[in-house]
C-alpha cells in the first residue's frame, strides 16, 4: 500500500485526485504495474488509477486475465473499476479509504455482491485508510 500511496501523492502533485494503484504478483512479491489518476491530464474520464494499472499489467504480461495478481488502491474502487477488476480476474483487492459517495465495492452498487458478477476477488478494505483519507481530504481542502 505504501507504493500506492506514493502514486497517490504523485497524482496530487499533478493536480489529479490523489488515488494510486499498484498491481503485485503475489507469488514473487514483485510490482507488475503502478499508476495514479490521470483523468485531467489525459482528458479521459476512465483514466482512474485502477484502470491504468490494470491496463499496464495486462500489456506487460501479454494477457487479459491477471490471475494470481493483487491490486492495491488507495480509495475504494468505483463501479467501473470494480467491474474491470472482475473482468481481469484479479486475485485480491486491497484498498485504503472507503468511498461512500462513489465507491462500488462496499458502497453504492456493490459490484462483487451482484449475481451477475463473473469473478469475485478476495476483498480487504481499510489498509492504510488514515493516510489515504488524509491525502484526499488535504487535496479537496486546497481546492475549496
DALINTA-V294296 format. One record per residue. N is the residue number from 1. RES is the residue in three letters. SS is DSSP state (~ for helix, > for strand, _ for the rest). PSI is psi in radians with two decimals (* if undefined). BURIAL is b if it has 24 or more other C-alpha atoms within 12 Angstrom, else e. Layout:
{{N:RES:SS:PSI:BURIAL} {N:RES:SS:PSI:BURIAL}}
This chain:
{{1:UNK:_:-0.48:b} {2:UNK:~:-0.67:e} {3:UNK:~:-0.66:b} {4:UNK:~:-0.70:b} {5:UNK:~:-0.66:b} {6:UNK:~:-0.69:b} {7:UNK:~:-0.70:b} {8:UNK:~:-0.67:b} {9:UNK:~:-0.64:b} {10:UNK:~:-0.68:b} {11:UNK:~:-0.80:b} {12:UNK:~:-0.74:b} {13:UNK:~:-0.51:e} {14:UNK:_:0.04:e} {15:UNK:_:0.26:e} {16:UNK:_:2.74:b} {17:UNK:_:2.21:b} {18:UNK:_:1.49:b} {19:UNK:_:2.30:b} {20:UNK:>:2.67:b} {21:UNK:>:2.55:b} {22:UNK:>:2.32:b} {23:UNK:>:2.24:b} {24:UNK:>:2.40:b} {25:UNK:>:1.90:e} {26:UNK:_:-0.52:e} {27:UNK:_:-0.49:e} {28:UNK:_:-0.07:e} {29:UNK:_:0.75:e} {30:UNK:>:2.57:e} {31:UNK:>:2.20:b} {32:UNK:>:-0.65:b} {33:UNK:>:2.64:b} {34:UNK:>:2.53:b} {35:UNK:>:2.88:b} {36:UNK:>:2.90:b} {37:UNK:_:2.41:b} {38:UNK:_:0.51:b} {39:UNK:~:-0.90:b} {40:UNK:~:-0.81:e} {41:UNK:~:-0.78:e} {42:UNK:~:-0.10:e} {43:UNK:_:0.85:e} {44:UNK:_:1.91:e} {45:UNK:_:-0.22:e} {46:UNK:_:0.06:e} {47:UNK:_:0.87:b} {48:UNK:_:2.68:b} {49:UNK:~:-0.76:b} {50:UNK:~:-0.80:b} {51:UNK:~:-0.78:b} {52:UNK:~:-0.71:b} {53:UNK:~:-0.72:b} {54:UNK:~:-0.79:b} {55:UNK:~:-0.77:b} {56:UNK:~:-0.71:b} {57:UNK:~:-0.79:b} {58:UNK:~:-0.74:b} {59:UNK:~:-0.73:e} {60:UNK:~:-0.70:e} {61:UNK:~:-0.23:e} {62:UNK:_:0.61:e} {63:UNK:_:2.72:e} {64:UNK:_:-0.41:e} {65:UNK:_:2.18:b} {66:UNK:_:0.76:b} {67:UNK:_:2.46:b} {68:UNK:_:-0.05:e} {69:UNK:>:2.64:b} {70:UNK:>:2.60:b} {71:UNK:>:2.23:b} {72:UNK:>:2.23:b} {73:UNK:>:2.52:b} {74:UNK:>:-0.27:b} {75:UNK:>:2.47:b} {76:UNK:_:2.20:b} {77:UNK:_:2.54:b} {78:UNK:_:3.09:b} {79:UNK:~:-0.71:b} {80:UNK:~:-0.83:b} {81:UNK:~:-0.66:b} {82:UNK:~:-0.73:b} {83:UNK:~:-0.70:b} {84:UNK:~:-0.66:b} {85:UNK:~:-0.74:b} {86:UNK:~:-0.80:b} {87:UNK:~:-0.58:b} {88:UNK:~:-0.21:b} {89:UNK:_:0.63:b} {90:UNK:_:2.52:b} {91:UNK:_:-0.88:b} {92:UNK:>:2.60:b} {93:UNK:>:2.14:b} {94:UNK:>:2.32:b} {95:UNK:>:2.77:b} {96:UNK:>:-1.65:b} {97:UNK:>:2.49:b} {98:UNK:_:2.82:b} {99:UNK:_:1.52:b} {100:UNK:_:-0.52:e} {101:UNK:_:-0.71:e} {102:UNK:_:0.02:e} {103:UNK:_:2.69:b} {104:UNK:_:0.20:b} {105:UNK:_:-1.16:b} {106:UNK:_:-0.36:b} {107:UNK:_:3.02:e} {108:UNK:_:-2.31:e} {109:UNK:_:-0.19:e} {110:UNK:_:1.11:b} {111:UNK:~:-0.78:b} {112:UNK:~:-0.24:b} {113:UNK:~:-0.12:e} {114:UNK:_:2.47:e} {115:UNK:_:-0.37:e} {116:UNK:_:-0.04:e} {117:UNK:_:2.22:e} {118:UNK:_:-0.50:e} {119:UNK:_:2.42:b} {120:UNK:_:1.95:b} {121:UNK:_:2.86:b} {122:UNK:>:2.45:e} {123:UNK:>:2.31:b} {124:UNK:>:1.77:b} {125:UNK:_:2.84:b} {126:UNK:_:0.23:b} {127:UNK:_:2.03:b} {128:UNK:_:0.48:b} {129:UNK:~:-0.79:b} {130:UNK:~:-0.83:e} {131:UNK:~:-0.74:b} {132:UNK:~:-0.75:b} {133:UNK:~:-0.69:b} {134:UNK:~:-0.72:e} {135:UNK:~:-0.82:b} {136:UNK:~:-0.79:b} {137:UNK:~:-0.77:e} {138:UNK:~:-0.75:e} {139:UNK:~:-0.86:b} {140:UNK:~:-0.51:e} {141:UNK:~:-0.71:e} {142:UNK:~:-0.52:e} {143:UNK:~:-0.52:e} {144:UNK:_:*:e}}
